Every structure is written in C-alpha cells, then in structure tokens.
Amino acid sequence: MASIKDVAARAGVSVATVSRVLNSHPSVSPEARARVLAAVDALGYRPNAVARSLRTDQTRTLGLVISDVLNPYFTELARSVEEEARALGYSVIIGNADERPELQDHHVRTLLDRRIDGLLVSPTDGGSPLMLDAARAGTPMVFVDRWIPGVDVPVVRADGRAAIRDLVAHLYGLGHRRLAIIAGPAATTTGSERVEAFRDALREHHLALPEEYIGHGDFQADSGRRCTERFLALPEPPEVVFAADNLMALGALDAIRAHGLRVPYDIGLAAFDDIPWFVHTDPPITAIAQPTGELGRAAVRALVDRIEGRPPQSVTLPARLVVRSSCGEDAPTRRSNP
C-alpha cells in the first residue's frame, strides 16, 4: 500500500502539505492541492484513520448531540457544524436526543467511548450527571443554542430577548392586547428564557401575562396543538399566539385550522425560529430568526480552539424579527378581498 511519503514524493511536496490537503486545510495553493490529489488517485492512497488516531491520540472526530433532528432549526445547525468541521479537518458523528434526557446521555456516553476529540451539545435539560461529570473531567465541550447554567463550558447561542421585545412592540402597534405564549420546557434555558423575555416585553407596554395565556409545550408539534386547543376554549381567547419554536407553531396552526378559524383574521400567530418554508404558508408567518449557520460554525471553531490548546470563547449573536403577515400586518387589504 502506498504511504503518505509516497504521495509527497510523487507530488513533489512535503508530507505536511499532503496532510493539509487531505484535511481540507485552506492554506495550500491550488496548484499544490491539484498535484497532491493527482498523486493520491494515481497511487490509490487511503489514509489509515485508526493508525493515525493511535499515533496522535486524536481521532479528528467531533461529536454533536442535537435536541431533535426533525426540527428544521437543528437540521440546519447540524449541517453548518458538519461543513465547518470538514473545512477544519474534522469529521462529525451526530446523535439525536429527540428531546429526551436519557437518550441524550446515551449518545454522549457512546461518543465518549469512541474517543471523539470534542463534544458539541444542545442540552435537553440542566440536570444530566453524565454531562456535568464530562465537563468537570475536562472533556473538550461546547454548548450550542442551549446551555447548563453554572457549568464552566463555552456557550454559543443567539440572544432572542431584543427580538422578542421587537415582536411584542410590533404586535402592540397592530392593536393586539391579548397575547399568549406556547413556551418550551422550563428545564431548558431556551424554554425559560423566552417566556421570561416575553413577560418582560409585555410589562413594558403595561400588559399582563395571565397564567391561562401560558402554554407549557415541549418543542414538539403535538404540544403546540394541545396548548392552542386550550387557548381557543377560553372564554376570552388570545388575539395572537406566540410559539417559542417552529414545530410548536406548526402544531398551533393545525389547531387553528381544525377549528375552522383563519390566520390572521380570527387569531394571529408568530413563532420563534424562522424556517425557510414559513414564507410559503398561507399567510406567511411572522417569526424570529436565529443566525443558525453562524452559530454552528462558531461552535465548531470554539471547540477546535479548545481541542488544539487555544482559549475558546463563548459567542452570543443577535436574533432578529422577520415581519410577514400572520398577525394582521396587511389585514385591511386582505379583509377587503378575503
């Protein structure tokens, strides 16, 4: 079998240059990269990943445990993580926790047993002893999107408080006063943070958030459906429902339509976590967008810094309000021609 030295000799470059090309490092010139790849093809060279990991005590592999692979937000996050990792010479193994703490811990344990170099996690809750032990043991780790308060691990996330404040001001300006929220699990940082930000924003406009206008969801569509059913059964239903993630928003939309009601004429709907096909619903849904791709790339860079001995940095990026027409934004025009 050809060795990496054979490839370097045939391409007329150093062994280090061959290694950089094989790891997709951007510092190699196009000409040198072409010669190396031609030599690899001519010699039929294949890197021995197992031997390399034993020799360097590194597998060049990252683990990513996401909360729900069916959630378009986490699908996009996983894609950006994989792309950035590949550009830096790492592979990614993905585990789907399905919003279940026990499944999250199963994936974390499996990934650590496979000697990954570092771990990216979006925690399903804040009470996992395995996660706490791994962090305290010095496992290179970065929390992305969600985090565990009090654990000394870099966090890469979006700050949605300003965008939620903008949403509430937008709804208030449209004349809405009865605003409800379908919140995520209180055990997650995003679940508790979004409902508190919503409450604080309402207070700025001297509006209350009654308990009956708080739905307790789990970031799944079924919970959005159930919470909205309860809202619609109230003697005085809300004028707008704000779902704290995209799947719960879709569940809310199902419930509204099942009652023969129309958005936004009978009730408004807004969502946290914008997704590409929100623009194609009827009406297009007003949403808060997170910089998902940037978050994934920043999380990988922070983790690789930690692995390679550089000080990692937490990163907080702003979310933003995307105004469409699901809360009555163009209601006068639409009502004149329903």
DOLOKOL-231566 format. One record per residue (C-alpha): residue number from 1; z negated, y, x negated; residue in one letter. Coordinates in steps of 0.1 Angstrom, whole numbers, always signed. Example, Ala and Ser with C-alpha at 12.3 -4.5 7.8 and 13.67 -1.06 7.14 Angstrom:
<r num="1" up="-78" north="-45" east="-123" residu="A"/>
<r num="2" up="-71" north="-11" east="-137" residu="S"/>
REM end
This chain:
<r num="1" up="+0" north="+0" east="+0" residu="M"/>
<r num="2" up="+8" north="+35" east="-12" residu="A"/>
<r num="3" up="-21" north="+57" east="-22" residu="S"/>
<r num="4" up="-27" north="+94" east="-18" residu="I"/>
<r num="5" up="-20" north="+97" east="-55" residu="K"/>
<r num="6" up="+14" north="+81" east="-50" residu="D"/>
<r num="7" up="+22" north="+106" east="-23" residu="V"/>
<r num="8" up="+11" north="+135" east="-45" residu="A"/>
<r num="9" up="+33" north="+123" east="-74" residu="A"/>
<r num="10" up="+64" north="+118" east="-52" residu="R"/>
<r num="11" up="+59" north="+153" east="-36" residu="A"/>
<r num="12" up="+51" north="+170" east="-69" residu="G"/>
<r num="13" up="+18" north="+184" east="-57" residu="V"/>
<r num="14" up="-19" north="+179" east="-63" residu="S"/>
<r num="15" up="-40" north="+153" east="-44" residu="V"/>
<r num="16" up="-59" north="+182" east="-29" residu="A"/>
<r num="17" up="-27" north="+196" east="-14" residu="T"/>
<r num="18" up="-18" north="+163" east="+1" residu="V"/>
<r num="19" up="-53" north="+162" east="+16" residu="S"/>
<r num="20" up="-49" north="+196" east="+31" residu="R"/>
<r num="21" up="-16" north="+188" east="+46" residu="V"/>
<r num="22" up="-30" north="+156" east="+62" residu="L"/>
<r num="23" up="-59" north="+176" east="+77" residu="N"/>
<r num="24" up="-35" north="+203" east="+91" residu="S"/>
<r num="25" up="-51" north="+230" east="+69" residu="H"/>
<r num="26" up="-33" north="+263" east="+73" residu="P"/>
<r num="27" up="-34" north="+273" east="+36" residu="S"/>
<r num="28" up="-4" north="+251" east="+25" residu="V"/>
<r num="29" up="+30" north="+266" east="+22" residu="S"/>
<r num="30" up="+58" north="+254" east="+45" residu="P"/>
<r num="31" up="+78" north="+241" east="+15" residu="E"/>
<r num="32" up="+49" north="+221" east="+1" residu="A"/>
<r num="33" up="+40" north="+207" east="+35" residu="R"/>
<r num="34" up="+76" north="+195" east="+41" residu="A"/>
<r num="35" up="+76" north="+177" east="+7" residu="R"/>
<r num="36" up="+43" north="+160" east="+14" residu="V"/>
<r num="37" up="+53" north="+149" east="+49" residu="L"/>
<r num="38" up="+86" north="+136" east="+35" residu="A"/>
<r num="39" up="+67" north="+116" east="+8" residu="A"/>
<r num="40" up="+43" north="+102" east="+34" residu="V"/>
<r num="41" up="+73" north="+90" east="+55" residu="D"/>
<r num="42" up="+92" north="+76" east="+25" residu="A"/>
<r num="43" up="+61" north="+56" east="+12" residu="L"/>
<r num="44" up="+47" north="+47" east="+46" residu="G"/>
<r num="45" up="+14" north="+61" east="+36" residu="Y"/>
<r num="46" up="-15" north="+58" east="+61" residu="R"/>
<r num="47" up="-49" north="+74" east="+53" residu="P"/>
<r num="48" up="-78" north="+49" east="+54" residu="N"/>
<r num="49" up="-103" north="+67" east="+76" residu="A"/>
<r num="50" up="-130" north="+41" east="+72" residu="V"/>
<r num="51" up="-129" north="+41" east="+34" residu="A"/>
<r num="52" up="-129" north="+79" east="+34" residu="R"/>
<r num="53" up="-160" north="+81" east="+56" residu="S"/>
<r num="54" up="-178" north="+57" east="+34" residu="L"/>
<r num="55" up="-169" north="+76" east="+3" residu="R"/>
<r num="56" up="-177" north="+110" east="+15" residu="T"/>
<r num="57" up="-204" north="+102" east="+41" residu="D"/>
<r num="58" up="-182" north="+121" east="+66" residu="Q"/>
<r num="59" up="-160" north="+108" east="+94" residu="T"/>
<r num="60" up="-142" north="+141" east="+101" residu="R"/>
<r num="61" up="-151" north="+134" east="+137" residu="T"/>
<r num="62" up="-168" north="+156" east="+163" residu="L"/>
<r num="63" up="-184" north="+145" east="+195" residu="G"/>
<r num="64" up="-180" north="+165" east="+227" residu="L"/>
<r num="65" up="-202" north="+158" east="+257" residu="V"/>
<r num="66" up="-190" north="+178" east="+288" residu="I"/>
<r num="67" up="-206" north="+180" east="+321" residu="S"/>
<r num="68" up="-177" north="+170" east="+343" residu="D"/>
<r num="69" up="-142" north="+161" east="+331" residu="V"/>
<r num="70" up="-128" north="+166" east="+367" residu="L"/>
<r num="71" up="-139" north="+202" east="+367" residu="N"/>
<r num="72" up="-109" north="+223" east="+356" residu="P"/>
<r num="73" up="-131" north="+246" east="+336" residu="Y"/>
<r num="74" up="-144" north="+218" east="+314" residu="F"/>
<r num="75" up="-109" north="+202" east="+311" residu="T"/>
<r num="76" up="-96" north="+234" east="+297" residu="E"/>
<r num="77" up="-127" north="+237" east="+274" residu="L"/>
<r num="78" up="-121" north="+202" east="+261" residu="A"/>
<r num="79" up="-85" north="+209" east="+254" residu="R"/>
<r num="80" up="-93" north="+241" east="+233" residu="S"/>
<r num="81" up="-120" north="+222" east="+214" residu="V"/>
<r num="82" up="-96" north="+194" east="+205" residu="E"/>
<r num="83" up="-69" north="+218" east="+194" residu="E"/>
<r num="84" up="-93" north="+239" east="+172" residu="E"/>
<r num="85" up="-109" north="+208" east="+157" residu="A"/>
<r num="86" up="-75" north="+193" east="+148" residu="R"/>
<r num="87" up="-65" north="+226" east="+132" residu="A"/>
<r num="88" up="-96" north="+223" east="+110" residu="L"/>
<r num="89" up="-90" north="+187" east="+101" residu="G"/>
<r num="90" up="-114" north="+170" east="+126" residu="Y"/>
<r num="91" up="-109" north="+146" east="+154" residu="S"/>
<r num="92" up="-128" north="+147" east="+187" residu="V"/>
<r num="93" up="-144" north="+119" east="+208" residu="I"/>
<r num="94" up="-152" north="+131" east="+244" residu="I"/>
<r num="95" up="-179" north="+118" east="+267" residu="G"/>
<r num="96" up="-180" north="+128" east="+304" residu="N"/>
<r num="97" up="-216" north="+132" east="+317" residu="A"/>
<r num="98" up="-205" north="+136" east="+353" residu="D"/>
<r num="99" up="-234" north="+160" east="+358" residu="E"/>
<r num="100" up="-258" north="+130" east="+352" residu="R"/>
<r num="101" up="-285" north="+134" east="+326" residu="P"/>
<r num="102" up="-288" north="+96" east="+319" residu="E"/>
<r num="103" up="-250" north="+94" east="+313" residu="L"/>
<r num="104" up="-252" north="+124" east="+291" residu="Q"/>
<r num="105" up="-278" north="+107" east="+269" residu="D"/>
<r num="106" up="-258" north="+75" east="+268" residu="H"/>
<r num="107" up="-228" north="+94" east="+254" residu="H"/>
<r num="108" up="-250" north="+113" east="+229" residu="V"/>
<r num="109" up="-266" north="+81" east="+217" residu="R"/>
<r num="110" up="-232" north="+64" east="+213" residu="T"/>
<r num="111" up="-217" north="+93" east="+194" residu="L"/>
<r num="112" up="-246" north="+95" east="+170" residu="L"/>
<r num="113" up="-244" north="+57" east="+164" residu="D"/>
<r num="114" up="-207" north="+62" east="+155" residu="R"/>
<r num="115" up="-217" north="+86" east="+127" residu="R"/>
<r num="116" up="-200" north="+117" east="+140" residu="I"/>
<r num="117" up="-203" north="+147" east="+118" residu="D"/>
<r num="118" up="-214" north="+170" east="+146" residu="G"/>
<r num="119" up="-220" north="+173" east="+183" residu="L"/>
<r num="120" up="-209" north="+198" east="+209" residu="L"/>
<r num="121" up="-228" north="+195" east="+242" residu="V"/>
<r num="122" up="-229" north="+213" east="+276" residu="S"/>
<r num="123" up="-263" north="+200" east="+287" residu="P"/>
<r num="124" up="-267" north="+187" east="+323" residu="T"/>
<r num="125" up="-304" north="+197" east="+322" residu="D"/>
<r num="126" up="-330" north="+210" east="+298" residu="G"/>
<r num="127" up="-353" north="+180" east="+296" residu="G"/>
<r num="128" up="-335" north="+154" east="+276" residu="S"/>
<r num="129" up="-359" north="+140" east="+249" residu="P"/>
<r num="130" up="-329" north="+125" east="+231" residu="L"/>
<r num="131" up="-312" north="+159" east="+228" residu="M"/>
<r num="132" up="-344" north="+175" east="+216" residu="L"/>
<r num="133" up="-350" north="+148" east="+191" residu="D"/>
<r num="134" up="-315" north="+150" east="+177" residu="A"/>
<r num="135" up="-318" north="+188" east="+173" residu="A"/>
<r num="136" up="-351" north="+185" east="+156" residu="R"/>
<r num="137" up="-338" north="+159" east="+133" residu="A"/>
<r num="138" up="-312" north="+183" east="+120" residu="G"/>
<r num="139" up="-281" north="+168" east="+137" residu="T"/>
<r num="140" up="-254" north="+194" east="+134" residu="P"/>
<r num="141" up="-251" north="+206" east="+170" residu="M"/>
<r num="142" up="-238" north="+235" east="+191" residu="V"/>
<r num="143" up="-245" north="+241" east="+228" residu="F"/>
<r num="144" up="-214" north="+253" east="+247" residu="V"/>
<r num="145" up="-215" north="+270" east="+281" residu="D"/>
<r num="146" up="-250" north="+258" east="+289" residu="R"/>
<r num="147" up="-280" north="+255" east="+266" residu="W"/>
<r num="148" up="-316" north="+243" east="+264" residu="I"/>
<r num="149" up="-340" north="+273" east="+261" residu="P"/>
<r num="150" up="-363" north="+271" east="+231" residu="G"/>
<r num="151" up="-342" north="+247" east="+211" residu="V"/>
<r num="152" up="-330" north="+261" east="+178" residu="D"/>
<r num="153" up="-293" north="+253" east="+182" residu="V"/>
<r num="154" up="-264" north="+278" east="+182" residu="P"/>
<r num="155" up="-251" north="+286" east="+216" residu="V"/>
<r num="156" up="-215" north="+296" east="+225" residu="V"/>
<r num="157" up="-213" north="+309" east="+261" residu="R"/>
<r num="158" up="-200" north="+335" east="+284" residu="A"/>
<r num="159" up="-223" north="+362" east="+299" residu="D"/>
<r num="160" up="-215" north="+364" east="+336" residu="G"/>
<r num="161" up="-241" north="+389" east="+346" residu="R"/>
<r num="162" up="-219" north="+420" east="+343" residu="A"/>
<r num="163" up="-190" north="+403" east="+361" residu="A"/>
<r num="164" up="-214" north="+392" east="+389" residu="I"/>
<r num="165" up="-226" north="+428" east="+392" residu="R"/>
<r num="166" up="-190" north="+439" east="+394" residu="D"/>
<r num="167" up="-183" north="+414" east="+421" residu="L"/>
<r num="168" up="-213" north="+425" east="+443" residu="V"/>
<r num="169" up="-203" north="+461" east="+439" residu="A"/>
<r num="170" up="-167" north="+452" east="+449" residu="H"/>
<r num="171" up="-180" north="+433" east="+480" residu="L"/>
<r num="172" up="-203" north="+462" east="+489" residu="Y"/>
<r num="173" up="-174" north="+486" east="+486" residu="G"/>
<r num="174" up="-154" north="+465" east="+510" residu="L"/>
<r num="175" up="-182" north="+469" east="+536" residu="G"/>
<r num="176" up="-198" north="+435" east="+532" residu="H"/>
<r num="177" up="-236" north="+433" east="+535" residu="R"/>
<r num="178" up="-245" north="+397" east="+543" residu="R"/>
<r num="179" up="-237" north="+379" east="+511" residu="L"/>
<r num="180" up="-246" north="+343" east="+504" residu="A"/>
<r num="181" up="-245" north="+321" east="+472" residu="I"/>
<r num="182" up="-240" north="+285" east="+465" residu="I"/>
<r num="183" up="-260" north="+281" east="+433" residu="A"/>
<r num="184" up="-258" north="+253" east="+407" residu="G"/>
<r num="185" up="-288" north="+231" east="+398" residu="P"/>
<r num="186" up="-318" north="+252" east="+388" residu="A"/>
<r num="187" up="-323" north="+227" east="+359" residu="A"/>
<r num="188" up="-292" north="+241" east="+342" residu="T"/>
<r num="189" up="-292" north="+275" east="+325" residu="T"/>
<r num="190" up="-259" north="+285" east="+343" residu="T"/>
<r num="191" up="-273" north="+274" east="+376" residu="G"/>
<r num="192" up="-304" north="+295" east="+374" residu="S"/>
<r num="193" up="-288" north="+325" east="+356" residu="E"/>
<r num="194" up="-260" north="+330" east="+381" residu="R"/>
<r num="195" up="-283" north="+331" east="+412" residu="V"/>
<r num="196" up="-307" north="+355" east="+394" residu="E"/>
<r num="197" up="-278" north="+377" east="+384" residu="A"/>
<r num="198" up="-266" north="+377" east="+420" residu="F"/>
<r num="199" up="-300" north="+386" east="+433" residu="R"/>
<r num="200" up="-304" north="+414" east="+408" residu="D"/>
<r num="201" up="-270" north="+428" east="+417" residu="A"/>
<r num="202" up="-278" north="+428" east="+454" residu="L"/>
<r num="203" up="-310" north="+446" east="+447" residu="R"/>
<r num="204" up="-290" north="+474" east="+430" residu="E"/>
<r num="205" up="-274" north="+480" east="+464" residu="H"/>
<r num="206" up="-307" north="+476" east="+483" residu="H"/>
<r num="207" up="-296" north="+443" east="+497" residu="L"/>
<r num="208" up="-319" north="+413" east="+500" residu="A"/>
<r num="209" up="-310" north="+376" east="+494" residu="L"/>
<r num="210" up="-328" north="+357" east="+521" residu="P"/>
<r num="211" up="-336" north="+320" east="+514" residu="E"/>
<r num="212" up="-313" north="+309" east="+542" residu="E"/>
<r num="213" up="-284" north="+326" east="+522" residu="Y"/>
<r num="214" up="-291" north="+305" east="+491" residu="I"/>
<r num="215" up="-273" north="+271" east="+490" residu="G"/>
<r num="216" up="-286" north="+246" east="+464" residu="H"/>
<r num="217" up="-255" north="+229" east="+450" residu="G"/>
<r num="218" up="-248" north="+206" east="+421" residu="D"/>
<r num="219" up="-215" north="+220" east="+407" residu="F"/>
<r num="220" up="-196" north="+194" east="+428" residu="Q"/>
<r num="221" up="-173" north="+200" east="+458" residu="A"/>
<r num="222" up="-194" north="+180" east="+483" residu="D"/>
<r num="223" up="-224" north="+202" east="+477" residu="S"/>
<r num="224" up="-202" north="+233" east="+483" residu="G"/>
<r num="225" up="-191" north="+218" east="+516" residu="R"/>
<r num="226" up="-226" north="+210" east="+527" residu="R"/>
<r num="227" up="-240" north="+244" east="+518" residu="C"/>
<r num="228" up="-212" north="+262" east="+537" residu="T"/>
<r num="229" up="-217" north="+240" east="+567" residu="E"/>
<r num="230" up="-254" north="+252" east="+568" residu="R"/>
<r num="231" up="-244" north="+288" east="+563" residu="F"/>
<r num="232" up="-219" north="+286" east="+592" residu="L"/>
<r num="233" up="-246" north="+271" east="+615" residu="A"/>
<r num="234" up="-269" north="+301" east="+611" residu="L"/>
<r num="235" up="-274" north="+325" east="+640" residu="P"/>
<r num="236" up="-260" north="+352" east="+617" residu="E"/>
<r num="237" up="-237" north="+336" east="+591" residu="P"/>
<r num="238" up="-229" north="+355" east="+559" residu="P"/>
<r num="239" up="-199" north="+377" east="+557" residu="E"/>
<r num="240" up="-190" north="+363" east="+522" residu="V"/>
<r num="241" up="-199" north="+331" east="+504" residu="V"/>
<r num="242" up="-200" north="+333" east="+466" residu="F"/>
<r num="243" up="-198" north="+298" east="+450" residu="A"/>
<r num="244" up="-212" north="+296" east="+415" residu="A"/>
<r num="245" up="-184" north="+273" east="+402" residu="D"/>
<r num="246" up="-149" north="+264" east="+412" residu="N"/>
<r num="247" up="-155" north="+229" east="+426" residu="L"/>
<r num="248" up="-182" north="+242" east="+450" residu="M"/>
<r num="249" up="-158" north="+270" east="+460" residu="A"/>
<r num="250" up="-132" north="+244" east="+470" residu="L"/>
<r num="251" up="-158" north="+225" east="+490" residu="G"/>
<r num="252" up="-167" north="+257" east="+507" residu="A"/>
<r num="253" up="-131" north="+264" east="+516" residu="L"/>
<r num="254" up="-128" north="+229" east="+531" residu="D"/>
<r num="255" up="-158" north="+235" east="+553" residu="A"/>
<r num="256" up="-145" north="+269" east="+565" residu="I"/>
<r num="257" up="-111" north="+254" east="+574" residu="R"/>
<r num="258" up="-127" north="+224" east="+591" residu="A"/>
<r num="259" up="-145" north="+249" east="+615" residu="H"/>
<r num="260" up="-111" north="+265" east="+624" residu="G"/>
<r num="261" up="-121" north="+297" east="+605" residu="L"/>
<r num="262" up="-98" north="+317" east="+583" residu="R"/>
<r num="263" up="-105" north="+333" east="+549" residu="V"/>
<r num="264" up="-109" north="+363" east="+547" residu="P"/>
<r num="265" up="-106" north="+372" east="+584" residu="Y"/>
<r num="266" up="-136" north="+352" east="+596" residu="D"/>
<r num="267" up="-155" north="+349" east="+563" residu="I"/>
<r num="268" up="-149" north="+358" east="+527" residu="G"/>
<r num="269" up="-150" north="+335" east="+497" residu="L"/>
<r num="270" up="-154" north="+342" east="+460" residu="A"/>
<r num="271" up="-160" north="+319" east="+430" residu="A"/>
<r num="272" up="-174" north="+318" east="+395" residu="F"/>
<r num="273" up="-150" north="+300" east="+370" residu="D"/>
<r num="274" up="-115" north="+311" east="+377" residu="D"/>
<r num="275" up="-88" north="+284" east="+376" residu="I"/>
<r num="276" up="-50" north="+287" east="+374" residu="P"/>
<r num="277" up="-43" north="+274" east="+409" residu="W"/>
<r num="278" up="-68" north="+299" east="+426" residu="F"/>
<r num="279" up="-38" north="+322" east="+427" residu="V"/>
<r num="280" up="-18" north="+297" east="+447" residu="H"/>
<r num="281" up="-44" north="+292" east="+475" residu="T"/>
<r num="282" up="-39" north="+310" east="+508" residu="D"/>
<r num="283" up="-53" north="+335" east="+504" residu="P"/>
<r num="284" up="-56" north="+337" east="+465" residu="P"/>
<r num="285" up="-93" north="+335" east="+456" residu="I"/>
<r num="286" up="-112" north="+364" east="+441" residu="T"/>
<r num="287" up="-131" north="+349" east="+411" residu="A"/>
<r num="288" up="-150" north="+355" east="+379" residu="I"/>
<r num="289" up="-130" north="+343" east="+349" residu="A"/>
<r num="290" up="-146" north="+330" east="+317" residu="Q"/>
<r num="291" up="-127" north="+331" east="+283" residu="P"/>
<r num="292" up="-127" north="+293" east="+283" residu="T"/>
<r num="293" up="-102" north="+288" east="+254" residu="G"/>
<r num="294" up="-120" north="+313" east="+232" residu="E"/>
<r num="295" up="-153" north="+296" east="+240" residu="L"/>
<r num="296" up="-140" north="+262" east="+230" residu="G"/>
<r num="297" up="-125" north="+275" east="+197" residu="R"/>
<r num="298" up="-156" north="+295" east="+188" residu="A"/>
<r num="299" up="-179" north="+264" east="+195" residu="A"/>
<r num="300" up="-158" north="+243" east="+171" residu="V"/>
<r num="301" up="-159" north="+269" east="+144" residu="R"/>
<r num="302" up="-197" north="+273" east="+147" residu="A"/>
<r num="303" up="-202" north="+235" east="+145" residu="L"/>
<r num="304" up="-178" north="+232" east="+115" residu="V"/>
<r num="305" up="-197" north="+260" east="+98" residu="D"/>
<r num="306" up="-230" north="+241" east="+103" residu="R"/>
<r num="307" up="-214" north="+208" east="+90" residu="I"/>
<r num="308" up="-199" north="+224" east="+59" residu="E"/>
<r num="309" up="-230" north="+243" east="+50" residu="G"/>
<r num="310" up="-223" north="+278" east="+62" residu="R"/>
<r num="311" up="-247" north="+296" east="+85" residu="P"/>
<r num="312" up="-235" north="+291" east="+121" residu="P"/>
<r num="313" up="-236" north="+319" east="+146" residu="Q"/>
<r num="314" up="-242" north="+320" east="+183" residu="S"/>
<r num="315" up="-214" north="+336" east="+203" residu="V"/>
<r num="316" up="-216" north="+354" east="+236" residu="T"/>
<r num="317" up="-183" north="+365" east="+253" residu="L"/>
<r num="318" up="-180" north="+385" east="+285" residu="P"/>
<r num="319" up="-167" north="+371" east="+317" residu="A"/>
<r num="320" up="-146" north="+393" east="+340" residu="R"/>
<r num="321" up="-139" north="+398" east="+377" residu="L"/>
<r num="322" up="-104" north="+390" east="+389" residu="V"/>
<r num="323" up="-98" north="+406" east="+423" residu="V"/>
<r num="324" up="-74" north="+389" east="+447" residu="R"/>
<r num="325" up="-75" north="+388" east="+485" residu="S"/>
<r num="326" up="-101" north="+362" east="+497" residu="S"/>
<r num="327" up="-128" north="+388" east="+505" residu="C"/>
<r num="328" up="-107" north="+411" east="+527" residu="G"/>
<r num="329" up="-92" north="+432" east="+499" residu="E"/>
<r num="330" up="-60" north="+437" east="+518" residu="D"/>
<r num="331" up="-73" north="+428" east="+553" residu="A"/>
<r num="332" up="-59" north="+459" east="+571" residu="P"/>
<r num="333" up="-24" north="+449" east="+561" residu="T"/>
<r num="334" up="-29" north="+413" east="+568" residu="R"/>
<r num="335" up="-46" north="+418" east="+601" residu="R"/>
<r num="336" up="-17" north="+439" east="+613" residu="S"/>
<r num="337" up="+6" north="+410" east="+606" residu="N"/>
<r num="338" up="-15" north="+378" east="+606" residu="P"/>
REM end
